[in-house]
Amino acid sequence: MSEFIPKEIVKQAKQIDLLTYFMNNNPSELVKKGASTYSLKSHDSVIISNGLWHRFSTNEAGKTAVDYLMKVEKMTLQEAVKNVLNKDISTYKVHKTEINNVPRKITIPEKASTNKEVIDYLKNRGIDEDIILDCINKKLIYQENKTNNVVFVGYDYEHNIKYAGCRSTNEKRIMRDAKGSSKEFSFRLLSKIKNNTLHIFESSIDLLSYATLLKLKGYDYQNQNLLALAGVYQPGDNIEQSKVPIAVKNFLERNTYIENIVLHFDNDRAGRNATKALIIALNRYNIYDIPAPYGKDINDYLCYKLGLKKRQEIEQYKTNKVRNKEYIQV
């Protein structure tokens, strides 16, 4: 029979995020990937960034060390709590990833002399070539020198670069933000006309995939507000008290005419939890949950539609039906 641990003790253990846990207990396990981004030696698909962790190989995610120990190391709650509290947390040195009130200066990745690798990579993901070239011409996408990573760029309202998200164009699973990036100005494509609807995606690839699906249906993607969160959104422990992602908060404060918000998050557990949280957090708007009809995400669905993936490769994810016919069914 499992040993009972009082709620207040569990709550105490959950004060420790994963980076702080490893910094204090096993710092040699951490592999630095960027200014505030780490992976793990024993689990290289685990990325720790901005106080959160995400295991890309299984799409598991969380914030606390307890979450990690239970989901990845397969400990029971009792084992995880004991493991964290084995060292008195009052002696923990908390690793802060951001310094408040200090302007962040972004280190913009160096541009390559060509965008060939980026164009080929995105086309292989099913993205329409005209959309790719349009984004390149608008300096929203480019190829990083040396690595050939695709860089997704975000600007502030004075057209200064404030965000640069890098993604590998080869078999390596590299997903990182440039040093000093601000997710407040993450990658987005904004409507040429006043449009009272905002579409939100987890990733830039999904955003571009949706734009491609719109074009395939004969719609002008340039008349839509499309915003990527630059990664999975992690709700709070109490889903009803989850905060609105800073990129969304910033956009809505600036564009007060928005009435409708369409969520296109993944069909995995993290995506569904994020959807539930935002439906609550943004309840003053008309919210529509429209994930991919099948497949893990919008890009999966696009690849299936184009014959780049077989249905068998993506049918592990449940079928989702679009619940409101006012919006374009891709």
C-alpha positions as CSV (number, residue, x, y, z in Angstrom):
1,M,0.0,0.0,0.0
2,S,1.4,3.4,-1.0
3,E,2.5,5.7,1.8
4,F,0.2,8.7,2.2
5,I,1.8,12.1,1.8
6,P,-0.1,15.2,3.0
7,K,-1.1,17.7,0.4
8,E,1.0,20.5,1.9
9,I,4.1,18.3,1.5
10,V,3.3,17.6,-2.1
11,K,2.7,21.3,-2.7
12,Q,6.1,22.1,-1.1
13,A,7.9,19.6,-3.4
14,K,6.1,21.1,-6.5
15,Q,7.7,24.5,-5.8
16,I,10.8,23.2,-7.5
17,D,11.0,23.5,-11.3
18,L,13.1,21.0,-13.2
19,L,16.1,23.3,-13.9
20,T,16.4,24.2,-10.3
21,Y,16.2,20.5,-9.3
22,F,19.1,19.5,-11.6
23,M,21.2,22.6,-10.8
24,N,21.1,21.6,-7.2
25,N,21.2,17.8,-7.4
26,N,22.9,16.8,-10.6
27,P,24.2,19.7,-12.7
28,S,26.4,17.5,-14.8
29,E,23.2,16.1,-16.3
30,L,22.4,19.4,-17.9
31,V,23.6,20.3,-21.5
32,K,23.4,24.0,-22.3
33,K,21.7,24.7,-25.6
34,G,21.2,28.5,-25.3
35,A,21.1,31.4,-22.9
36,S,18.3,29.8,-20.8
37,T,17.7,26.5,-22.6
38,Y,19.0,23.1,-21.6
39,S,18.7,19.4,-22.6
40,L,19.6,16.3,-20.6
41,K,22.4,13.9,-21.2
42,S,20.2,10.9,-20.3
43,H,17.2,12.1,-22.3
44,D,18.3,14.4,-25.1
45,S,14.8,15.0,-26.3
46,V,13.9,16.8,-23.1
47,I,14.2,20.5,-23.5
48,I,14.1,22.8,-20.4
49,S,13.3,26.5,-21.2
50,N,11.6,29.4,-19.6
51,G,10.7,27.5,-16.4
52,L,9.1,24.6,-18.4
53,W,10.2,21.3,-19.7
54,H,9.1,19.3,-22.8
55,R,10.0,15.8,-23.9
56,F,9.7,15.9,-27.7
57,S,10.0,12.2,-28.2
58,T,6.8,11.5,-26.3
59,N,5.2,14.9,-26.2
60,E,5.2,14.9,-22.4
61,A,5.5,18.3,-20.8
62,G,5.4,20.0,-17.4
63,K,6.9,22.6,-15.1
64,T,7.9,20.9,-11.8
65,A,10.6,18.4,-11.0
66,V,7.9,16.2,-9.6
67,D,6.1,16.1,-13.0
68,Y,9.3,15.1,-14.7
69,L,10.2,12.3,-12.2
70,M,6.7,10.8,-12.5
71,K,6.3,11.1,-16.3
72,V,9.8,10.5,-17.5
73,E,11.5,8.5,-14.7
74,K,8.2,6.7,-14.0
75,M,8.3,7.3,-10.2
76,T,5.2,7.2,-8.1
77,L,4.0,10.5,-6.6
78,Q,5.4,9.4,-3.2
79,E,8.8,8.5,-4.7
80,A,9.0,11.8,-6.7
81,V,8.2,13.9,-3.7
82,K,10.7,12.1,-1.5
83,N,13.3,12.4,-4.2
84,V,12.8,16.2,-4.4
85,L,12.6,16.7,-0.6
86,N,15.6,14.5,0.1
87,K,17.4,17.7,0.1
88,D,15.8,20.4,2.2
89,I,14.3,22.8,-0.3
90,S,15.1,25.7,1.9
91,T,18.7,25.2,0.8
92,Y,17.9,25.2,-2.9
93,K,19.4,27.9,-4.9
94,V,16.7,28.9,-7.4
95,H,17.9,29.4,-10.9
96,K,16.2,32.5,-12.4
97,T,15.9,32.5,-16.2
98,E,14.9,36.1,-16.5
99,I,15.8,39.4,-14.8
100,N,12.8,41.6,-14.5
101,N,12.8,45.3,-15.7
102,V,16.0,44.8,-17.7
103,P,15.6,45.3,-21.4
104,R,16.5,42.2,-23.4
105,K,18.8,42.6,-26.3
106,I,18.3,39.9,-28.9
107,T,21.3,38.2,-30.6
108,I,20.0,37.7,-34.2
109,P,21.3,34.5,-35.8
110,E,23.6,35.3,-38.8
111,K,21.9,35.0,-42.2
112,A,23.2,32.6,-44.8
113,S,23.8,33.8,-48.4
114,T,21.0,31.5,-49.6
115,N,17.6,30.2,-48.4
116,K,17.8,27.0,-50.4
117,E,17.8,24.6,-47.4
118,V,15.0,26.5,-45.8
119,I,12.8,26.5,-48.9
120,D,13.4,22.7,-49.5
121,Y,12.7,21.9,-45.9
122,L,9.4,23.8,-45.7
123,K,8.3,22.5,-49.1
124,N,9.0,18.9,-47.8
125,R,6.7,19.8,-44.9
126,G,4.0,20.6,-47.4
127,I,4.2,24.4,-47.1
128,D,3.2,26.3,-50.3
129,E,6.3,27.7,-52.1
130,D,4.6,31.1,-52.8
131,I,3.9,31.5,-49.1
132,I,7.5,30.6,-48.2
133,L,8.9,33.1,-50.7
134,D,6.4,35.8,-49.5
135,C,7.7,35.3,-45.9
136,I,11.3,35.4,-47.1
137,N,10.6,38.7,-49.0
138,K,9.0,40.2,-45.9
139,K,12.0,39.1,-43.8
140,L,9.9,36.9,-41.6
141,I,11.9,33.7,-42.5
142,Y,15.5,33.2,-43.4
143,Q,18.3,30.5,-43.4
144,E,20.8,30.7,-40.6
145,N,24.5,30.6,-41.6
146,K,26.6,27.5,-40.6
147,T,23.6,25.5,-39.3
148,N,21.2,26.1,-42.1
149,N,18.4,26.3,-39.5
150,V,15.2,28.0,-40.5
151,V,14.7,31.2,-38.5
152,F,11.2,32.5,-37.8
153,V,11.3,36.2,-37.0
154,G,9.0,38.4,-34.9
155,Y,8.9,42.2,-34.9
156,D,7.7,44.8,-32.4
157,Y,5.4,47.7,-33.5
158,E,8.4,49.8,-34.6
159,H,9.5,46.9,-36.9
160,N,12.5,46.0,-34.7
161,I,13.3,42.3,-34.5
162,K,12.4,41.0,-31.0
163,Y,12.0,37.3,-31.6
164,A,13.9,34.7,-33.6
165,G,13.0,31.0,-33.3
166,C,15.3,28.4,-34.9
167,R,14.4,25.0,-36.2
168,S,16.6,22.4,-37.8
169,T,16.2,21.7,-41.5
170,N,17.8,18.3,-41.2
171,E,17.2,15.1,-39.1
172,K,18.4,16.8,-35.9
173,R,15.6,17.9,-33.6
174,I,16.6,21.5,-32.8
175,M,14.0,23.9,-31.5
176,R,15.4,26.9,-29.8
177,D,14.9,30.7,-29.4
178,A,17.8,33.0,-30.1
179,K,19.4,34.6,-27.0
180,G,17.3,37.6,-25.9
181,S,14.2,36.6,-27.8
182,S,10.9,37.9,-26.5
183,K,7.9,35.6,-27.0
184,E,5.8,38.7,-26.7
185,F,6.5,39.3,-30.4
186,S,6.5,35.7,-31.7
187,F,6.1,34.7,-35.3
188,R,2.9,35.9,-36.9
189,L,1.2,36.8,-40.2
190,L,-1.3,39.6,-39.8
191,S,-4.3,40.5,-41.9
192,K,-4.1,43.2,-44.6
193,I,-7.7,44.1,-43.7
194,K,-9.4,44.7,-40.4
195,N,-10.3,41.3,-39.3
196,N,-12.0,40.6,-35.9
197,T,-10.7,37.0,-35.6
198,L,-7.4,35.7,-34.3
199,H,-6.1,32.2,-35.1
200,I,-3.6,30.8,-32.6
201,F,-1.1,27.9,-33.2
202,E,1.5,26.2,-31.1
203,S,4.2,26.4,-33.8
204,S,5.3,28.4,-36.8
205,I,5.1,25.3,-38.9
206,D,1.5,24.8,-38.0
207,L,0.7,28.4,-38.8
208,L,2.3,28.1,-42.3
209,S,0.5,24.8,-42.8
210,Y,-2.9,26.4,-42.0
211,A,-2.1,29.3,-44.4
212,T,-1.3,26.6,-47.1
213,L,-4.6,24.8,-46.4
214,L,-6.4,28.1,-46.8
215,K,-4.8,28.7,-50.1
216,L,-5.7,25.2,-51.3
217,K,-9.3,26.0,-50.5
218,G,-9.1,29.2,-52.5
219,Y,-9.0,31.6,-49.5
220,D,-6.5,34.5,-49.1
221,Y,-4.4,33.7,-46.0
222,Q,-3.2,37.3,-46.0
223,N,-6.7,38.3,-44.8
224,Q,-6.3,36.3,-41.6
225,N,-4.6,37.1,-38.3
226,L,-2.3,34.0,-37.6
227,L,-0.2,33.9,-34.5
228,A,2.2,31.2,-33.3
229,L,3.0,30.7,-29.6
230,A,6.6,29.5,-30.3
231,G,6.1,26.3,-28.4
232,V,3.5,24.4,-26.4
233,Y,1.6,26.5,-23.9
234,Q,1.8,25.1,-20.4
235,P,-1.3,25.8,-18.2
236,G,-0.9,26.4,-14.5
237,D,-1.5,23.6,-11.9
238,N,-4.9,25.1,-11.4
239,I,-6.3,25.2,-14.9
240,E,-8.9,27.9,-14.0
241,Q,-6.1,30.3,-12.9
242,S,-3.9,29.8,-16.0
243,K,-2.4,33.0,-17.5
244,V,-2.8,34.1,-21.1
245,P,0.4,33.6,-23.1
246,I,2.3,36.9,-23.4
247,A,2.1,36.8,-27.2
248,V,-1.7,36.6,-27.1
249,K,-2.0,39.1,-24.3
250,N,0.2,41.6,-26.2
251,F,-1.8,41.1,-29.5
252,L,-5.2,41.5,-27.9
253,E,-4.2,44.6,-25.9
254,R,-3.0,46.2,-29.1
255,N,-6.0,45.0,-31.3
256,T,-9.0,45.7,-29.2
257,Y,-11.5,45.0,-32.0
258,I,-10.8,41.2,-31.9
259,E,-14.0,39.3,-31.0
260,N,-13.3,35.8,-32.1
261,I,-10.4,33.5,-31.2
262,V,-9.8,30.2,-33.0
263,L,-7.5,27.7,-31.3
264,H,-5.6,25.2,-33.5
265,F,-3.6,23.3,-30.9
266,D,-2.3,19.7,-31.2
267,N,-4.4,16.6,-30.6
268,D,-2.0,15.4,-27.9
269,R,-2.6,15.7,-24.1
270,A,-0.5,18.9,-23.9
271,G,-2.5,20.5,-26.7
272,R,-5.8,19.6,-25.3
273,N,-5.0,20.8,-21.9
274,A,-3.7,24.1,-23.3
275,T,-7.0,24.5,-25.2
276,K,-9.1,23.9,-22.1
277,A,-7.0,26.5,-20.2
278,L,-7.3,29.2,-22.9
279,I,-11.0,28.6,-23.3
280,I,-11.3,29.6,-19.6
281,A,-8.7,32.4,-19.6
282,L,-10.1,34.1,-22.7
283,N,-13.8,33.5,-21.9
284,R,-14.8,37.1,-22.8
285,Y,-14.2,36.3,-26.4
286,N,-16.0,33.9,-28.7
287,I,-13.7,30.9,-28.5
288,Y,-13.6,28.1,-31.1
289,D,-11.6,24.9,-30.7
290,I,-10.6,23.7,-34.2
291,P,-7.6,21.3,-34.2
292,A,-6.6,19.2,-37.2
293,P,-9.5,16.9,-38.2
294,Y,-7.0,14.0,-37.7
295,G,-3.3,13.7,-37.1
296,K,-1.2,15.2,-34.3
297,D,-1.3,18.7,-35.6
298,I,-2.1,21.0,-38.6
299,N,1.1,20.0,-40.4
300,D,0.3,16.3,-40.0
301,Y,-3.1,17.0,-41.6
302,L,-1.6,19.1,-44.4
303,C,0.9,16.3,-45.2
304,Y,-1.8,13.8,-45.4
305,K,-3.9,15.9,-47.7
306,L,-0.9,16.3,-50.0
307,G,0.0,12.6,-49.9
308,L,3.2,13.3,-48.0
309,K,2.0,11.0,-45.1
310,K,-0.2,8.0,-45.1
311,R,-3.3,7.9,-42.9
312,Q,-1.8,5.0,-40.9
313,E,1.1,7.3,-39.8
314,I,-1.3,9.8,-38.1
315,E,-4.4,7.8,-37.2
316,Q,-3.1,7.2,-33.6
317,Y,-4.6,10.6,-32.8
318,K,-8.4,10.8,-32.4
319,T,-10.5,12.4,-35.0
320,N,-11.8,15.9,-34.1
321,K,-14.8,17.4,-35.7
322,V,-14.9,21.2,-36.4
323,R,-17.6,22.5,-34.1
324,N,-18.5,25.8,-35.8
325,K,-19.2,26.1,-39.5
326,E,-18.6,29.9,-39.5
327,Y,-14.9,29.1,-39.8
328,I,-13.0,27.6,-42.7
329,Q,-12.9,23.8,-42.5
330,V,-9.5,22.9,-43.7
